[in-house]
């Protein structure tokens, strides 16, 4: 049973990525979903923290400078999920990235993941809170291209920072993120 990571198949080769903790035993079981018997080769590679994105943890959220519009591009390929991290848009996720935004005025901030190349989930939180101010999985716009993307609108207050998380749906989605934001002031 696969419980902690993403599996991708390429021909007869399967790749799995998962987080491990020092001093905690790890058991690996290999089997075929078609009952095929034979020899399996298992190779392990350590993707150290050096490969993780700078904003992999909430405490290291990247600050967004927003005048009226922003767009940032990133990859969550080597990102992880933190212990105690909230479920973004009620999905387990597993490879989140974090950004922080402090509004200069009261207003509405619209953020989306249009242009990302995987099924995203998106959520915004007050700093330190696990209760989402807004969250979305699968924006229901009229264009099918955007249906795996996410969009939220958040009421923001001058001087009160919010944290924005982008993750992949169901712990098996990662790739290139395009995070775009617009603001409208009251």
Secondary structure, DSSP 8 states (H G I E B T S, - for coil): ---SSEEEEETTEEEEE----TTS--------TT---S----------GGGS-TTSSGGG-EE---SSEEEEEEE-TT----TT---BTTB-----EEEEE--SSSEEEEEE-TT-SS-EEEEEEETT--SEEEEEES---SSGGGTTS-EEEEEE-TT--EEEEEEEGGG---SEEEEEEEEEE-
